Amino acid sequence: MTLQENELKNESIKRSDNDIYGHVNNIVYYSYFDTAANQYLIDHAELDVQNAPIVGFVVDSHCDFIKPIALPDKIEAGLLVKK
């Protein structure tokens, strides 16, 4: 892994992500971060999520609300790794 690495992951919005107002619920955004971080560990650190004796942590996160998103929108979840 390099000293600093950036990665973007494309995510698809699921019907269950939408709230009663028809847009993605605020708390769901953080599940996208979790998916991006875990996929990064699987792809780049060979993490076996079923059998590994370790877990990955997101130690800092930030989310700026720009506009509502809803099914069938697509999003990109960004990830910055510092070592």
Secondary structure, DSSP 8 states (H G I E B T S, - for coil): --SEEEEEEEEE--GGGB-TTSSB-TTHHHHHHHHHHHHHHHHHH---TTT-S-------------S---TT-EEEEEEEEE-
